[in-house]
């Protein structure tokens, strides 16, 4: 029996993926600041406007809106993200 990697089933893993998705347009040079990307769900997560995104659930997993913002400001190192998702071809 193989042991399942706990990182792949955890909230931490999911939140790292959310960060990776939000940061990707900046990483690839489409925008200078990922928070200003018009096609990102980042601003939708912070908005009070109606959305189909499970905003409250994601913010709960982040321990609230302030923590969600703070974690995105940290811009977690790509090394940690790569370890979780297996890398990204540039």
N, CA, C and O atoms as a CHARMM CRD file, in Angstrom:
* protein
*
  360
    1    1 UNK  N      0.83800  -1.17300   0.00000 PROA 1      0.00000
    2    1 UNK  CA     0.00000   0.00000   0.00000 PROA 1      0.00000
    3    1 UNK  C      0.88500   1.23800   0.00000 PROA 1      0.00000
    4    1 UNK  O      1.81400   1.34100   0.80200 PROA 1      0.00000
    5    2 UNK  N      0.60300   2.17000  -0.88900 PROA 2      0.00000
    6    2 UNK  CA     1.39200   3.39500  -0.94900 PROA 2      0.00000
    7    2 UNK  C      0.77800   4.45500  -0.06300 PROA 2      0.00000
    8    2 UNK  O     -0.44100   4.55700   0.07200 PROA 2      0.00000
    9    3 UNK  N      1.65600   5.24300   0.53800 PROA 3      0.00000
   10    3 UNK  CA     1.22000   6.31600   1.40800 PROA 3      0.00000
   11    3 UNK  C      0.90200   7.55100   0.58400 PROA 3      0.00000
   12    3 UNK  O      1.68800   7.92800  -0.28500 PROA 3      0.00000
   13    4 UNK  N     -0.21900   8.17900   0.83400 PROA 4      0.00000
   14    4 UNK  CA    -0.59900   9.38800   0.10700 PROA 4      0.00000
   15    4 UNK  C      0.14800  10.57200   0.68900 PROA 4      0.00000
   16    4 UNK  O      0.25900  10.71100   1.90700 PROA 4      0.00000
   17    5 UNK  N      0.65900  11.42500  -0.18700 PROA 5      0.00000
   18    5 UNK  CA     1.36500  12.62600   0.24200 PROA 5      0.00000
   19    5 UNK  C      0.36600  13.58700   0.87700 PROA 5      0.00000
   20    5 UNK  O     -0.56700  14.02800   0.20600 PROA 5      0.00000
   21    6 UNK  N      0.54100  13.92400   2.17300 PROA 6      0.00000
   22    6 UNK  CA    -0.42100  14.79200   2.84200 PROA 6      0.00000
   23    6 UNK  C     -0.48200  16.19300   2.24500 PROA 6      0.00000
   24    6 UNK  O     -1.49700  16.87500   2.39300 PROA 6      0.00000
   25    7 UNK  N      0.56400  16.63400   1.58200 PROA 7      0.00000
   26    7 UNK  CA     0.56600  17.96500   0.97000 PROA 7      0.00000
   27    7 UNK  C     -0.49100  18.07200  -0.12000 PROA 7      0.00000
   28    7 UNK  O     -1.05200  19.14500  -0.34300 PROA 7      0.00000
   29    8 UNK  N     -0.76000  16.97300  -0.79200 PROA 8      0.00000
   30    8 UNK  CA    -1.69100  17.01000  -1.91200 PROA 8      0.00000
   31    8 UNK  C     -3.15000  16.93600  -1.47900 PROA 8      0.00000
   32    8 UNK  O     -4.04100  17.05900  -2.32000 PROA 8      0.00000
   33    9 UNK  N     -3.41200  16.74100  -0.21900 PROA 9      0.00000
   34    9 UNK  CA    -4.78800  16.67400   0.25600 PROA 9      0.00000
   35    9 UNK  C     -5.08800  17.77600   1.26000 PROA 9      0.00000
   36    9 UNK  O     -6.16800  17.80400   1.85100 PROA 9      0.00000
   37   10 UNK  N     -4.16100  18.66100   1.45000 PROA 10     0.00000
   38   10 UNK  CA    -4.32200  19.64600   2.51200 PROA 10     0.00000
   39   10 UNK  C     -4.79800  21.00100   2.00100 PROA 10     0.00000
   40   10 UNK  O     -4.68500  21.32600   0.81900 PROA 10     0.00000
   41   11 UNK  N     -5.32200  21.75900   2.91800 PROA 11     0.00000
   42   11 UNK  CA    -5.69900  23.13800   2.63300 PROA 11     0.00000
   43   11 UNK  C     -4.46900  23.93600   2.24000 PROA 11     0.00000
   44   11 UNK  O     -4.54300  24.79500   1.36200 PROA 11     0.00000
   45   12 UNK  N     -3.35200  23.66500   2.87300 PROA 12     0.00000
   46   12 UNK  CA    -2.10000  24.37600   2.56100 PROA 12     0.00000
   47   12 UNK  C     -1.73700  24.20600   1.08400 PROA 12     0.00000
   48   12 UNK  O     -1.36900  25.16900   0.41200 PROA 12     0.00000
   49   13 UNK  N     -1.84200  22.99400   0.59900 PROA 13     0.00000
   50   13 UNK  CA    -1.55700  22.72400  -0.80600 PROA 13     0.00000
   51   13 UNK  C     -2.49900  23.50900  -1.70700 PROA 13     0.00000
   52   13 UNK  O     -2.06500  24.13800  -2.67300 PROA 13     0.00000
   53   14 UNK  N     -3.78300  23.47100  -1.39000 PROA 14     0.00000
   54   14 UNK  CA    -4.76600  24.19100  -2.18400 PROA 14     0.00000
   55   14 UNK  C     -4.46900  25.68500  -2.19700 PROA 14     0.00000
   56   14 UNK  O     -4.52400  26.32100  -3.25000 PROA 14     0.00000
   57   15 UNK  N     -4.15600  26.24400  -1.04200 PROA 15     0.00000
   58   15 UNK  CA    -3.89200  27.67500  -0.97000 PROA 15     0.00000
   59   15 UNK  C     -2.61900  28.04400  -1.72200 PROA 15     0.00000
   60   15 UNK  O     -2.54600  29.12900  -2.29900 PROA 15     0.00000
   61   16 UNK  N     -1.62700  27.17800  -1.73200 PROA 16     0.00000
   62   16 UNK  CA    -0.42100  27.43100  -2.53600 PROA 16     0.00000
   63   16 UNK  C     -0.76900  27.43800  -4.01600 PROA 16     0.00000
   64   16 UNK  O     -0.21700  28.22900  -4.78100 PROA 16     0.00000
   65   17 UNK  N     -1.67000  26.57000  -4.42200 PROA 17     0.00000
   66   17 UNK  CA    -2.10000  26.56300  -5.82200 PROA 17     0.00000
   67   17 UNK  C     -2.85600  27.84200  -6.17000 PROA 17     0.00000
   68   17 UNK  O     -2.66700  28.40400  -7.24800 PROA 17     0.00000
   69   18 UNK  N     -3.70600  28.29700  -5.26400 PROA 18     0.00000
   70   18 UNK  CA    -4.42700  29.55500  -5.49300 PROA 18     0.00000
   71   18 UNK  C     -3.42200  30.68700  -5.67800 PROA 18     0.00000
   72   18 UNK  O     -3.55100  31.49800  -6.59500 PROA 18     0.00000
   73   19 UNK  N     -2.42100  30.73500  -4.80100 PROA 19     0.00000
   74   19 UNK  CA    -1.38600  31.76800  -4.91900 PROA 19     0.00000
   75   19 UNK  C     -0.64400  31.63300  -6.24100 PROA 19     0.00000
   76   19 UNK  O     -0.41500  32.63000  -6.92600 PROA 19     0.00000
   77   20 UNK  N     -0.27100  30.43000  -6.60000 PROA 20     0.00000
   78   20 UNK  CA     0.45900  30.18300  -7.84000 PROA 20     0.00000
   79   20 UNK  C     -0.33700  30.69100  -9.04900 PROA 20     0.00000
   80   20 UNK  O      0.21800  31.32300  -9.94700 PROA 20     0.00000
   81   21 UNK  N     -1.63100  30.40700  -9.05900 PROA 21     0.00000
   82   21 UNK  CA    -2.48700  30.84900 -10.16500 PROA 21     0.00000
   83   21 UNK  C     -2.56100  32.36600 -10.20600 PROA 21     0.00000
   84   21 UNK  O     -2.46200  32.96800 -11.27500 PROA 21     0.00000
   85   22 UNK  N     -2.73400  32.98100  -9.05000 PROA 22     0.00000
   86   22 UNK  CA    -2.82000  34.44600  -9.00800 PROA 22     0.00000
   87   22 UNK  C     -1.50400  35.10400  -9.39200 PROA 22     0.00000
   88   22 UNK  O     -1.51000  36.14100 -10.05500 PROA 22     0.00000
   89   23 UNK  N     -0.38100  34.53000  -8.99500 PROA 23     0.00000
   90   23 UNK  CA     0.92900  35.12700  -9.25200 PROA 23     0.00000
   91   23 UNK  C      1.44100  34.86300 -10.67500 PROA 23     0.00000
   92   23 UNK  O      2.32300  35.57600 -11.15400 PROA 23     0.00000
   93   24 UNK  N      0.90500  33.86400 -11.33800 PROA 24     0.00000
   94   24 UNK  CA     1.39700  33.44800 -12.65000 PROA 24     0.00000
   95   24 UNK  C      1.46700  34.56900 -13.69500 PROA 24     0.00000
   96   24 UNK  O      2.47300  34.64900 -14.40000 PROA 24     0.00000
   97   25 UNK  N      0.46000  35.43900 -13.83400 PROA 25     0.00000
   98   25 UNK  CA     0.56800  36.50700 -14.84600 PROA 25     0.00000
   99   25 UNK  C      1.75000  37.44300 -14.61100 PROA 25     0.00000
  100   25 UNK  O      2.33800  37.94700 -15.56800 PROA 25     0.00000
  101   26 UNK  N      2.10100  37.67800 -13.35700 PROA 26     0.00000
  102   26 UNK  CA     3.26600  38.50900 -13.04700 PROA 26     0.00000
  103   26 UNK  C      4.54900  37.74200 -13.33700 PROA 26     0.00000
  104   26 UNK  O      5.49100  38.28400 -13.91600 PROA 26     0.00000
  105   27 UNK  N      4.57800  36.49300 -12.93500 PROA 27     0.00000
  106   27 UNK  CA     5.76200  35.66200 -13.16900 PROA 27     0.00000
  107   27 UNK  C      6.11900  35.60300 -14.65600 PROA 27     0.00000
  108   27 UNK  O      7.29500  35.61800 -15.02100 PROA 27     0.00000
  109   28 UNK  N      5.11200  35.53700 -15.49300 PROA 28     0.00000
  110   28 UNK  CA     5.34700  35.39700 -16.93000 PROA 28     0.00000
  111   28 UNK  C      5.35000  36.73100 -17.67700 PROA 28     0.00000
  112   28 UNK  O      5.36600  36.75500 -18.90700 PROA 28     0.00000
  113   29 UNK  N      5.33600  37.83500 -16.93600 PROA 29     0.00000
  114   29 UNK  CA     5.52100  39.15400 -17.53100 PROA 29     0.00000
  115   29 UNK  C      4.29600  39.78100 -18.18000 PROA 29     0.00000
  116   29 UNK  O      4.43100  40.75300 -18.92200 PROA 29     0.00000
  117   30 UNK  N      3.11000  39.25400 -17.92400 PROA 30     0.00000
  118   30 UNK  CA     1.90100  39.85000 -18.50700 PROA 30     0.00000
  119   30 UNK  C      1.50300  41.13000 -17.77800 PROA 30     0.00000
  120   30 UNK  O      0.93600  42.04200 -18.38100 PROA 30     0.00000
  121   31 UNK  N      1.79900  41.19500 -16.49100 PROA 31     0.00000
  122   31 UNK  CA     1.51900  42.37500 -15.66900 PROA 31     0.00000
  123   31 UNK  C      2.70200  42.58200 -14.73800 PROA 31     0.00000
  124   31 UNK  O      3.44600  41.64300 -14.45500 PROA 31     0.00000
  125   32 UNK  N      2.87800  43.81400 -14.25700 PROA 32     0.00000
  126   32 UNK  CA     3.97100  44.05600 -13.32100 PROA 32     0.00000
  127   32 UNK  C      3.55800  43.74400 -11.88600 PROA 32     0.00000
  128   32 UNK  O      4.41400  43.53800 -11.02500 PROA 32     0.00000
  129   33 UNK  N      2.25400  43.70700 -11.62300 PROA 33     0.00000
  130   33 UNK  CA     1.74500  43.38900 -10.29200 PROA 33     0.00000
  131   33 UNK  C      0.52200  42.49300 -10.45200 PROA 33     0.00000
  132   33 UNK  O     -0.48900  42.91900 -11.01100 PROA 33     0.00000
  133   34 UNK  N      0.60400  41.27900  -9.97300 PROA 34     0.00000
  134   34 UNK  CA    -0.47800  40.31300 -10.15500 PROA 34     0.00000
  135   34 UNK  C     -1.81200  40.81500  -9.60500 PROA 34     0.00000
  136   34 UNK  O     -2.87000  40.41100 -10.08700 PROA 34     0.00000
  137   35 UNK  N     -1.77000  41.68300  -8.61200 PROA 35     0.00000
  138   35 UNK  CA    -3.00100  42.19900  -8.00500 PROA 35     0.00000
  139   35 UNK  C     -3.78600  43.08500  -8.95700 PROA 35     0.00000
  140   35 UNK  O     -4.95500  43.38000  -8.70800 PROA 35     0.00000
  141   36 UNK  N     -3.15400  43.51300 -10.04400 PROA 36     0.00000
  142   36 UNK  CA    -3.82000  44.38100 -11.01300 PROA 36     0.00000
  143   36 UNK  C     -4.22200  43.66100 -12.29400 PROA 36     0.00000
  144   36 UNK  O     -4.69000  44.29800 -13.23800 PROA 36     0.00000
  145   37 UNK  N     -4.05000  42.36500 -12.33900 PROA 37     0.00000
  146   37 UNK  CA    -4.40900  41.58800 -13.53000 PROA 37     0.00000
  147   37 UNK  C     -5.92700  41.57100 -13.68700 PROA 37     0.00000
  148   37 UNK  O     -6.63400  41.12700 -12.78300 PROA 37     0.00000
  149   38 UNK  N     -6.43900  42.05200 -14.82900 PROA 38     0.00000
  150   38 UNK  CA    -7.88700  42.13600 -15.01200 PROA 38     0.00000
  151   38 UNK  C     -8.57900  40.77700 -15.17600 PROA 38     0.00000
  152   38 UNK  O     -9.80200  40.69500 -15.06100 PROA 38     0.00000
  153   39 UNK  N     -7.82100  39.72100 -15.43900 PROA 39     0.00000
  154   39 UNK  CA    -8.41200  38.40900 -15.69500 PROA 39     0.00000
  155   39 UNK  C     -8.21700  37.44000 -14.52800 PROA 39     0.00000
  156   39 UNK  O     -8.47500  36.24400 -14.66100 PROA 39     0.00000
  157   40 UNK  N     -7.77400  37.94600 -13.41500 PROA 40     0.00000
  158   40 UNK  CA    -7.49500  37.12400 -12.24400 PROA 40     0.00000
  159   40 UNK  C     -8.68000  37.11800 -11.29200 PROA 40     0.00000
  160   40 UNK  O     -9.46900  38.06200 -11.26300 PROA 40     0.00000
  161   41 UNK  N     -8.79800  36.06500 -10.52700 PROA 41     0.00000
  162   41 UNK  CA    -9.84300  36.00500  -9.50600 PROA 41     0.00000
  163   41 UNK  C     -9.39500  36.66800  -8.20200 PROA 41     0.00000
  164   41 UNK  O    -10.16300  36.72400  -7.24200 PROA 41     0.00000
  165   42 UNK  N     -8.17500  37.16300  -8.16100 PROA 42     0.00000
  166   42 UNK  CA    -7.67000  37.77800  -6.92300 PROA 42     0.00000
  167   42 UNK  C     -8.58300  38.90300  -6.44700 PROA 42     0.00000
  168   42 UNK  O     -9.01100  38.89200  -5.29200 PROA 42     0.00000
  169   43 UNK  N     -8.89000  39.87000  -7.30300 PROA 43     0.00000
  170   43 UNK  CA    -9.74900  40.98000  -6.90300 PROA 43     0.00000
  171   43 UNK  C    -11.17400  40.50100  -6.59500 PROA 43     0.00000
  172   43 UNK  O    -11.84000  41.06300  -5.72500 PROA 43     0.00000
  173   44 UNK  N    -11.63200  39.49200  -7.28700 PROA 44     0.00000
  174   44 UNK  CA   -12.94800  38.92700  -7.00600 PROA 44     0.00000
  175   44 UNK  C    -12.99100  38.35000  -5.60000 PROA 44     0.00000
  176   44 UNK  O    -14.01000  38.44900  -4.91500 PROA 44     0.00000
  177   45 UNK  N    -11.90400  37.75600  -5.17400 PROA 45     0.00000
  178   45 UNK  CA   -11.83800  37.19700  -3.82200 PROA 45     0.00000
  179   45 UNK  C    -11.97500  38.28700  -2.76200 PROA 45     0.00000
  180   45 UNK  O    -12.48800  38.02800  -1.67300 PROA 45     0.00000
  181   46 UNK  N    -11.53000  39.48200  -3.06200 PROA 46     0.00000
  182   46 UNK  CA   -11.55300  40.57900  -2.09300 PROA 46     0.00000
  183   46 UNK  C    -12.81300  41.42300  -2.19700 PROA 46     0.00000
  184   46 UNK  O    -13.10400  42.22300  -1.30800 PROA 46     0.00000
  185   47 UNK  N    -13.54600  41.25000  -3.26100 PROA 47     0.00000
  186   47 UNK  CA   -14.73600  42.03900  -3.54000 PROA 47     0.00000
  187   47 UNK  C    -15.94100  41.54800  -2.73300 PROA 47     0.00000
  188   47 UNK  O    -15.93500  40.44700  -2.18300 PROA 47     0.00000
  189   48 UNK  N    -16.94600  42.37100  -2.67800 PROA 48     0.00000
  190   48 UNK  CA   -18.22000  41.98200  -2.06600 PROA 48     0.00000
  191   48 UNK  C    -19.26900  41.70400  -3.14100 PROA 48     0.00000
  192   48 UNK  O    -20.40600  41.35000  -2.83000 PROA 48     0.00000
  193   49 UNK  N    -18.88000  41.86800  -4.40800 PROA 49     0.00000
  194   49 UNK  CA   -19.80900  41.66900  -5.51500 PROA 49     0.00000
  195   49 UNK  C    -20.18100  40.18500  -5.64600 PROA 49     0.00000
  196   49 UNK  O    -19.38400  39.31700  -5.29100 PROA 49     0.00000
  197   50 UNK  N    -21.37500  39.89300  -6.14900 PROA 50     0.00000
  198   50 UNK  CA   -21.77700  38.50200  -6.35800 PROA 50     0.00000
  199   50 UNK  C    -20.81500  37.78900  -7.31900 PROA 50     0.00000
  200   50 UNK  O    -20.31700  38.39100  -8.27000 PROA 50     0.00000
  201   51 UNK  N    -20.56300  36.51500  -7.06300 PROA 51     0.00000
  202   51 UNK  CA   -19.67700  35.70900  -7.89400 PROA 51     0.00000
  203   51 UNK  C    -20.04900  34.23900  -7.75700 PROA 51     0.00000
  204   51 UNK  O    -20.67500  33.83200  -6.77900 PROA 51     0.00000
  205   52 UNK  N    -19.65500  33.45200  -8.74900 PROA 52     0.00000
  206   52 UNK  CA   -19.84700  32.00600  -8.66500 PROA 52     0.00000
  207   52 UNK  C    -18.67600  31.34000  -7.94900 PROA 52     0.00000
  208   52 UNK  O    -18.73700  30.15800  -7.60800 PROA 52     0.00000
  209   53 UNK  N    -17.62000  32.10100  -7.72600 PROA 53     0.00000
  210   53 UNK  CA   -16.45300  31.58800  -7.00200 PROA 53     0.00000
  211   53 UNK  C    -16.85700  31.32300  -5.55400 PROA 53     0.00000
  212   53 UNK  O    -17.62600  32.09000  -4.97600 PROA 53     0.00000
  213   54 UNK  N    -16.36000  30.27600  -4.98300 PROA 54     0.00000
  214   54 UNK  CA   -16.64300  29.93100  -3.58800 PROA 54     0.00000
  215   54 UNK  C    -15.79000  30.80600  -2.66500 PROA 54     0.00000
  216   54 UNK  O    -14.96000  30.30600  -1.90600 PROA 54     0.00000
  217   55 UNK  N    -16.00900  32.10200  -2.74600 PROA 55     0.00000
  218   55 UNK  CA   -15.21100  33.10000  -2.03400 PROA 55     0.00000
  219   55 UNK  C    -15.11600  32.82500  -0.53500 PROA 55     0.00000
  220   55 UNK  O    -14.01800  32.76600   0.01900 PROA 55     0.00000
  221   56 UNK  N    -16.25600  32.65800   0.11600 PROA 56     0.00000
  222   56 UNK  CA   -16.24700  32.47200   1.56700 PROA 56     0.00000
  223   56 UNK  C    -15.48600  31.22500   1.97700 PROA 56     0.00000
  224   56 UNK  O    -14.78300  31.22300   2.98800 PROA 56     0.00000
  225   57 UNK  N    -15.62500  30.16900   1.19600 PROA 57     0.00000
  226   57 UNK  CA   -14.92600  28.92900   1.50000 PROA 57     0.00000
  227   57 UNK  C    -13.41000  29.11700   1.38500 PROA 57     0.00000
  228   57 UNK  O    -12.66100  28.68000   2.25800 PROA 57     0.00000
  229   58 UNK  N    -12.96800  29.75900   0.32000 PROA 58     0.00000
  230   58 UNK  CA   -11.53300  29.99300   0.13400 PROA 58     0.00000
  231   58 UNK  C    -10.99200  30.92200   1.22100 PROA 58     0.00000
  232   58 UNK  O     -9.91800  30.67800   1.77100 PROA 58     0.00000
  233   59 UNK  N    -11.72800  31.97400   1.52400 PROA 59     0.00000
  234   59 UNK  CA   -11.27600  32.89200   2.57200 PROA 59     0.00000
  235   59 UNK  C    -11.26300  32.20600   3.93200 PROA 59     0.00000
  236   59 UNK  O    -10.39700  32.49500   4.75700 PROA 59     0.00000
  237   60 UNK  N    -12.19900  31.30900   4.17800 PROA 60     0.00000
  238   60 UNK  CA   -12.17100  30.53500   5.42500 PROA 60     0.00000
  239   60 UNK  C    -10.92600  29.66400   5.48000 PROA 60     0.00000
  240   60 UNK  O    -10.28100  29.56500   6.52400 PROA 60     0.00000
  241   61 UNK  N    -10.58400  29.03200   4.36200 PROA 61     0.00000
  242   61 UNK  CA    -9.37900  28.20000   4.31500 PROA 61     0.00000
  243   61 UNK  C     -8.11900  29.03100   4.53100 PROA 61     0.00000
  244   61 UNK  O     -7.09500  28.52500   4.98900 PROA 61     0.00000
  245   62 UNK  N     -8.21400  30.31200   4.19400 PROA 62     0.00000
  246   62 UNK  CA    -7.07500  31.22300   4.36700 PROA 62     0.00000
  247   62 UNK  C     -7.04900  31.85500   5.75200 PROA 62     0.00000
  248   62 UNK  O     -6.16000  32.65000   6.05400 PROA 62     0.00000
  249   63 UNK  N     -8.00700  31.50900   6.58500 PROA 63     0.00000
  250   63 UNK  CA    -8.16200  32.14100   7.90100 PROA 63     0.00000
  251   63 UNK  C     -8.55700  33.60200   7.77500 PROA 63     0.00000
  252   63 UNK  O     -8.15000  34.42600   8.59400 PROA 63     0.00000
  253   64 UNK  N     -9.33900  33.92900   6.76900 PROA 64     0.00000
  254   64 UNK  CA    -9.89600  35.26400   6.60600 PROA 64     0.00000
  255   64 UNK  C     -9.24600  36.08200   5.51500 PROA 64     0.00000
  256   64 UNK  O     -8.19000  35.73400   4.98800 PROA 64     0.00000
  257   65 UNK  N     -9.90900  37.18700   5.18900 PROA 65     0.00000
  258   65 UNK  CA    -9.47400  38.05600   4.09700 PROA 65     0.00000
  259   65 UNK  C     -8.09200  38.65500   4.36200 PROA 65     0.00000
  260   65 UNK  O     -7.26200  38.72600   3.45600 PROA 65     0.00000
  261   66 UNK  N     -7.84500  39.08700   5.59800 PROA 66     0.00000
  262   66 UNK  CA    -6.56100  39.71600   5.91400 PROA 66     0.00000
  263   66 UNK  C     -5.39700  38.74000   5.72800 PROA 66     0.00000
  264   66 UNK  O     -4.34200  39.11300   5.21500 PROA 66     0.00000
  265   67 UNK  N     -5.59600  37.49600   6.14700 PROA 67     0.00000
  266   67 UNK  CA    -4.55000  36.48300   5.97500 PROA 67     0.00000
  267   67 UNK  C     -4.37800  36.14100   4.50100 PROA 67     0.00000
  268   67 UNK  O     -3.25600  35.93400   4.03900 PROA 67     0.00000
  269   68 UNK  N     -5.47800  36.07900   3.76400 PROA 68     0.00000
  270   68 UNK  CA    -5.41600  35.83100   2.32200 PROA 68     0.00000
  271   68 UNK  C     -4.53300  36.88600   1.65400 PROA 68     0.00000
  272   68 UNK  O     -3.65800  36.55700   0.85200 PROA 68     0.00000
  273   69 UNK  N     -4.76900  38.15000   1.98900 PROA 69     0.00000
  274   69 UNK  CA    -3.97700  39.25300   1.42800 PROA 69     0.00000
  275   69 UNK  C     -2.52700  39.13900   1.86600 PROA 69     0.00000
  276   69 UNK  O     -1.61800  39.26100   1.04500 PROA 69     0.00000
  277   70 UNK  N     -2.30500  38.90600   3.14400 PROA 70     0.00000
  278   70 UNK  CA    -0.93600  38.81100   3.67600 PROA 70     0.00000
  279   70 UNK  C     -0.15000  37.68500   3.02000 PROA 70     0.00000
  280   70 UNK  O      1.01400  37.86300   2.66300 PROA 70     0.00000
  281   71 UNK  N     -0.78200  36.53000   2.86200 PROA 71     0.00000
  282   71 UNK  CA    -0.09100  35.39900   2.23000 PROA 71     0.00000
  283   71 UNK  C      0.26100  35.70700   0.77400 PROA 71     0.00000
  284   71 UNK  O      1.31600  35.29600   0.29200 PROA 71     0.00000
  285   72 UNK  N     -0.59900  36.41400   0.08800 PROA 72     0.00000
  286   72 UNK  CA    -0.29500  36.80100  -1.28800 PROA 72     0.00000
  287   72 UNK  C      0.82700  37.84000  -1.32200 PROA 72     0.00000
  288   72 UNK  O      1.62700  37.84600  -2.25800 PROA 72     0.00000
  289   73 UNK  N      0.89900  38.70200  -0.33700 PROA 73     0.00000
  290   73 UNK  CA     1.96200  39.70600  -0.29500 PROA 73     0.00000
  291   73 UNK  C      3.31900  39.07000  -0.02500 PROA 73     0.00000
  292   73 UNK  O      4.35100  39.59000  -0.45000 PROA 73     0.00000
  293   74 UNK  N      3.31500  37.95500   0.67800 PROA 74     0.00000
  294   74 UNK  CA     4.57500  37.25600   0.94500 PROA 74     0.00000
  295   74 UNK  C      5.21400  36.73700  -0.34200 PROA 74     0.00000
  296   74 UNK  O      6.43000  36.56200  -0.42500 PROA 74     0.00000
  297   75 UNK  N      4.36600  36.49400  -1.34200 PROA 75     0.00000
  298   75 UNK  CA     4.84300  35.90600  -2.60500 PROA 75     0.00000
  299   75 UNK  C      5.75500  34.72000  -2.32900 PROA 75     0.00000
  300   75 UNK  O      6.95700  34.75500  -2.59200 PROA 75     0.00000
  301   76 UNK  N      5.15700  33.68900  -1.80100 PROA 76     0.00000
  302   76 UNK  CA     5.88700  32.47400  -1.42200 PROA 76     0.00000
  303   76 UNK  C      6.87300  32.07100  -2.50500 PROA 76     0.00000
  304   76 UNK  O      6.57700  32.16000  -3.69700 PROA 76     0.00000
  305   77 UNK  N      8.03500  31.63100  -2.08200 PROA 77     0.00000
  306   77 UNK  CA     9.09600  31.25600  -3.00800 PROA 77     0.00000
  307   77 UNK  C      8.66300  30.18000  -3.98300 PROA 77     0.00000
  308   77 UNK  O      7.94900  29.24500  -3.62300 PROA 77     0.00000
  309   78 UNK  N      9.09900  30.32300  -5.20700 PROA 78     0.00000
  310   78 UNK  CA     8.76100  29.33000  -6.22600 PROA 78     0.00000
  311   78 UNK  C      9.26900  27.95600  -5.85900 PROA 78     0.00000
  312   78 UNK  O      8.68800  26.95200  -6.27200 PROA 78     0.00000
  313   79 UNK  N     10.33400  27.89100  -5.09600 PROA 79     0.00000
  314   79 UNK  CA    10.87600  26.59700  -4.70600 PROA 79     0.00000
  315   79 UNK  C      9.82700  25.80500  -3.94400 PROA 79     0.00000
  316   79 UNK  O      9.63100  24.61700  -4.19900 PROA 79     0.00000
  317   80 UNK  N      9.15300  26.46400  -3.00900 PROA 80     0.00000
  318   80 UNK  CA     8.11600  25.78200  -2.24300 PROA 80     0.00000
  319   80 UNK  C      6.95400  25.38300  -3.12800 PROA 80     0.00000
  320   80 UNK  O      6.42600  24.27900  -3.00200 PROA 80     0.00000
  321   81 UNK  N      6.55700  26.26200  -4.01200 PROA 81     0.00000
  322   81 UNK  CA     5.45000  25.94700  -4.90800 PROA 81     0.00000
  323   81 UNK  C      5.83600  24.80000  -5.83500 PROA 81     0.00000
  324   81 UNK  O      5.04800  23.87800  -6.04600 PROA 81     0.00000
  325   82 UNK  N      7.04300  24.85400  -6.38500 PROA 82     0.00000
  326   82 UNK  CA     7.48600  23.76800  -7.27300 PROA 82     0.00000
  327   82 UNK  C      7.48500  22.43200  -6.55500 PROA 82     0.00000
  328   82 UNK  O      7.13300  21.40700  -7.13700 PROA 82     0.00000
  329   83 UNK  N      7.87900  22.44400  -5.29100 PROA 83     0.00000
  330   83 UNK  CA     7.89000  21.20300  -4.52100 PROA 83     0.00000
  331   83 UNK  C      6.47900  20.64400  -4.38000 PROA 83     0.00000
  332   83 UNK  O      6.29700  19.42900  -4.30600 PROA 83     0.00000
  333   84 UNK  N      5.49500  21.51100  -4.34200 PROA 84     0.00000
  334   84 UNK  CA     4.11200  21.07300  -4.16800 PROA 84     0.00000
  335   84 UNK  C      3.47500  20.63400  -5.47200 PROA 84     0.00000
  336   84 UNK  O      2.70900  19.67000  -5.48800 PROA 84     0.00000
  337   85 UNK  N      3.77800  21.32700  -6.57700 PROA 85     0.00000
  338   85 UNK  CA     3.07700  21.01800  -7.83300 PROA 85     0.00000
  339   85 UNK  C      3.96400  20.43500  -8.91900 PROA 85     0.00000
  340   85 UNK  O      3.45700  20.01400  -9.95900 PROA 85     0.00000
  341   86 UNK  N      5.26100  20.40000  -8.71000 PROA 86     0.00000
  342   86 UNK  CA     6.13400  19.73400  -9.66300 PROA 86     0.00000
  343   86 UNK  C      6.75600  20.62000 -10.72600 PROA 86     0.00000
  344   86 UNK  O      7.29200  20.09800 -11.70300 PROA 86     0.00000
  345   87 UNK  N      6.70800  21.92500 -10.58000 PROA 87     0.00000
  346   87 UNK  CA     7.40300  22.80700 -11.50500 PROA 87     0.00000
  347   87 UNK  C      6.52600  23.33100 -12.60400 PROA 87     0.00000
  348   87 UNK  O      5.35900  22.96600 -12.74000 PROA 87     0.00000
  349   88 UNK  N      7.14100  24.22300 -13.40700 PROA 88     0.00000
  350   88 UNK  CA     6.42300  24.92400 -14.46400 PROA 88     0.00000
  351   88 UNK  C      7.41400  25.20900 -15.57200 PROA 88     0.00000
  352   88 UNK  O      8.48500  25.75700 -15.31500 PROA 88     0.00000
  353   89 UNK  N      7.08400  24.85400 -16.77500 PROA 89     0.00000
  354   89 UNK  CA     7.98200  25.16500 -17.89500 PROA 89     0.00000
  355   89 UNK  C      7.84500  26.62200 -18.25600 PROA 89     0.00000
  356   89 UNK  O      6.73300  27.09900 -18.48200 PROA 89     0.00000
  357   90 UNK  N      8.95800  27.34800 -18.31800 PROA 90     0.00000
  358   90 UNK  CA     8.94500  28.77400 -18.68000 PROA 90     0.00000
  359   90 UNK  C      8.77100  28.95200 -20.15700 PROA 90     0.00000
  360   90 UNK  O      8.73700  30.08300 -20.64300 PROA 90     0.00000
